Amino acid sequence: MMDLVKTLKGNSSRWISLEFPELRQFQWQKGYAAFSVSPQNVSDVAHYIRRQKEHHQSTDFKNELRTLLSNHGVEYNEAYVWG
């Protein structure tokens, strides 16, 4: 999984800098998280993606990830999650 994410981040960063020169300073955050979605939840996830910019005006990434992990019973150590 780590190699896949590394390749995805690298290729998408190159594409962004070529297609959108004004975003040459774009950088991915360190680390990643991957989640699967069951078919019956695809429309909810699509809705979330469409309004993600609006959603993140009231909830930052860290709090959202904490909530997601807690809601699904995933144990984690913040020292490893945030580096």
C-alpha positions in Angstrom: 0.0 0.0 0.0 2.8 2.4 0.9 4.4 2.1 -2.6 1.0 2.7 -4.3 0.4 5.9 -2.3 4.0 7.1 -2.9 3.5 6.6 -6.7 0.1 8.2 -6.6 1.3 11.3 -4.7 4.4 11.6 -6.9 2.5 11.3 -10.2 -0.3 13.6 -9.2 2.1 16.2 -7.9 3.9 16.2 -11.3 0.5 16.5 -13.1 -0.6 19.3 -10.9 2.6 21.3 -11.4 2.4 20.8 -15.2 -1.4 21.5 -15.6 -1.6 24.2 -13.0 1.6 26.3 -12.9 0.1 28.6 -10.3 0.0 25.6 -7.9 3.7 24.7 -8.2 4.0 25.0 -4.4 1.4 22.3 -3.9 2.6 19.5 -1.6 0.8 16.5 -0.2 0.8 16.1 3.6 3.0 13.4 5.1 1.4 10.1 5.6 -1.9 8.7 4.4 -5.0 6.8 5.4 -7.0 4.5 3.2 -10.6 3.4 3.7 -13.0 1.2 1.8 -16.6 2.0 1.0 -19.4 -0.5 0.7 -21.5 -0.2 -2.4 -24.6 1.0 -0.4 -22.6 4.0 0.9 -21.1 5.2 -2.4 -23.7 8.0 -2.8 -23.0 9.3 0.7 -19.3 9.4 0.0 -19.8 11.1 -3.4 -22.0 13.7 -1.6 -19.2 14.2 1.0 -16.6 14.7 -1.7 -18.8 17.2 -3.6 -19.1 19.4 -0.5 -15.7 18.7 1.0 -14.5 22.3 0.7 -17.5 23.6 2.6 -17.3 20.7 5.2 -13.6 21.5 6.0 -14.5 25.1 6.8 -16.0 23.9 10.1 -14.0 20.6 10.7 -10.2 20.2 10.2 -8.6 17.1 8.9 -7.2 15.9 12.3 -10.6 16.1 14.1 -12.3 14.5 11.2 -9.9 11.6 11.2 -10.1 11.2 14.9 -13.9 11.0 14.7 -13.8 8.5 11.8 -11.4 6.2 13.6 -13.3 6.4 16.9 -16.7 5.8 15.2 -15.3 2.6 13.7 -13.5 1.4 16.8 -10.0 1.8 15.4 -7.4 2.1 18.1 -4.6 4.5 17.3 -1.7 6.4 18.9 -1.6 10.0 17.9 2.2 10.0 18.1 2.2 7.6 15.1 -0.7 9.2 13.3 0.7 12.8 13.2 4.4 12.0 13.2 
